[in-house]
């Protein structure tokens, strides 16, 4: 195993212990000190708005179940249901989801309207 792999694993373990209030932090930090690995002083908190797996995809599909819609209408639907993310982020994420769904053959673009199906 490479040294940097071991160092990365120890740093990840340290982060997991700090965020989860686990035991063994002193031991992991002692190993990191022996290996002369610099440790970050402050551990950033886990993002609260982290994407939930598949949640945006479901929102976009819910918006389209009511019939064909233009992009901005889908974004408005998503933005209303996810007030925890900025409108710009909802705009970008909706676009990413639509193109992934298009590539999977779930939705298609007919003129300026997005529709479910082929």
SVG drawing of the C-alpha trace seen along z (x, -y; Angstrom):
<svg xmlns="http://www.w3.org/2000/svg" viewBox="-51 -32 58 34">
<polyline fill="none" stroke="black" stroke-width="0.4" points="0.0,0.0 1.3,-3.5 2.2,-5.9 -0.2,-8.5 -3.0,-5.9 -2.3,-5.2 -2.1,-8.9 -5.4,-9.5 -7.1,-6.7 -6.0,-7.9 -7.1,-11.5 -10.5,-10.1 -10.8,-8.1 -9.9,-11.2 -12.6,-13.2 -15.2,-10.4 -14.3,-10.2 -14.6,-14.0 -17.9,-14.2 -19.4,-11.2 -18.1,-11.7 -16.3,-8.3 -13.5,-7.0 -9.9,-6.6 -9.1,-10.1 -6.0,-10.3 -4.7,-7.0 -5.3,-8.2 -3.7,-11.5 -0.7,-9.8 -0.3,-7.7 -0.6,-10.8 2.1,-12.6 4.4,-9.6 4.0,-9.6 4.6,-13.5 1.3,-14.2 0.0,-17.7 -3.5,-17.7 -6.1,-20.4 -6.7,-22.4 -10.5,-22.9 -12.7,-20.2 -15.4,-21.8 -18.9,-20.7 -20.8,-18.5 -22.9,-20.5 -26.5,-20.6 -27.8,-21.1 -26.1,-18.1 -28.1,-16.5 -30.3,-13.6 -29.8,-10.7 -32.4,-10.9 -34.4,-13.7 -33.9,-16.2 -34.7,-13.5 -38.0,-12.7 -38.9,-16.4 -38.3,-16.9 -40.3,-13.8 -43.2,-15.0 -43.2,-18.3 -43.5,-16.6 -46.3,-14.2 -48.7,-17.1 -47.9,-17.3 -45.2,-18.9 -43.5,-22.0 -40.8,-24.5 -37.5,-24.5 -38.3,-27.5 -41.6,-26.1 -39.8,-22.9 -37.2,-25.1 -40.0,-27.1 -41.6,-23.8 -38.3,-22.5 -37.5,-25.8 -40.8,-26.0 -40.3,-22.5 -36.6,-23.1 -36.4,-26.5 -33.2,-25.4 -31.3,-25.8 -30.8,-29.0 -32.7,-29.6 -29.5,-29.6 -28.6,-26.2 -32.1,-24.8 -31.7,-26.1 -28.4,-24.3 -29.4,-21.1 -32.6,-20.9 -30.7,-21.2 -28.3,-18.5 -31.2,-16.2 -33.1,-16.8 -30.1,-16.0 -29.3,-12.9 -33.0,-11.8 -32.8,-12.6 -29.7,-10.5 -31.4,-7.6 -34.4,-7.9 -36.9,-8.9 -37.7,-12.4 -37.3,-14.2 -37.3,-17.8 -40.1,-18.7 -39.5,-22.2 -39.2,-24.1 -41.3,-21.6 -39.9,-18.8 -42.0,-15.6 -41.9,-12.2 -41.4,-9.3 -40.0,-9.1"/>
</svg>
